């Protein structure tokens, strides 16, 4: 059995970014997972990135590993603002990032926008589609200005998460952590919550059949399809061939089978989220979290690739300090 001082479970954007930072610090570690597997295996072909091209870069320990650099190297067109970036282009960039900075990933698996764009893609391929939304109306973001103009970065601060003074606050973990706990729980879930990108509106409104203010109460097999009991202003039954659930998910540590029950019981949580320090360390010394599970502690940027820029370097530095202080003590 091989041993290692640091184990990174998961090879998504956060895992890759943390691995790159640890490598730059000379910290021996193992990263286990299939690089960008969720994006590659579960995102529909033809989908576009919701984030701006400049905000789709994975944090790296040195300059020159963003989407713009990848496009220059491959002689591909690149537009910094109002892309939008295609999934294929992003995955090509992620593969290049992995080859350059995280070449030794072990291919091992640990045991709003998506729904709307999936519906648009299916409709454009000739499928009869209906969207069922719990909200009373669909929401779409407004496009960012094509140019910021004089003093634009002062009037409208630009972050990898979004633009505006409110974004600067949500993107700063030190500021977010000062909010009352109840507000952090709410904002972790609702900031940049379910909505479609501005460029998706014309592909949905007046084009795809939408049933708002309703939710699915029951689903049962019906021949080769599915029968749905839908409740809203009126109750109705729909029979469909396929159901795609774009409902998001809840953070639940109990569903991480690689964490033994005795260990999970020692992890302090807030509304189901692990409570972590500014560097991502949980109440169990040496056990760190990154990404969506840290949103209540770090802020809503943790739900997006932008969050790699607020946590990866600090987490890697903390692990490196721990390694030097107590040689041989493992971190995960």
Buried (B, 14 or more C-beta within 10 A) or exposed (E): EEEBBBBBBBBBBBBBBBBBBBBBBEBEBBBBBBBBBEBEEEBEEBBBBBBBBBBBBBBBBEEEBBBBBBBEEEEEEBBEBEBBBEBEBBBBBBBBBBEBBBEEBEEEEEEBBBBBBBBBBBBEEEEEBBBBBEBEEBEBBEEBEEEBEEEEEEEBBBBBBBBBEEBBBBBBBEEBBEBEEEEBBBBBBEBBEBBBBBBBBEBBEEBBEBBBEBBBEEBEEBEEEBBBBBEBEEEEEBEBEEEBEBEEEEBEBEEBEEBEEEBBEEBEBBBEBBBBBBBBBBEBEBBBBBBBBBBBBBBBBBBBBBBBBBBBBBBBBBBBEBBEEEEEEBBB
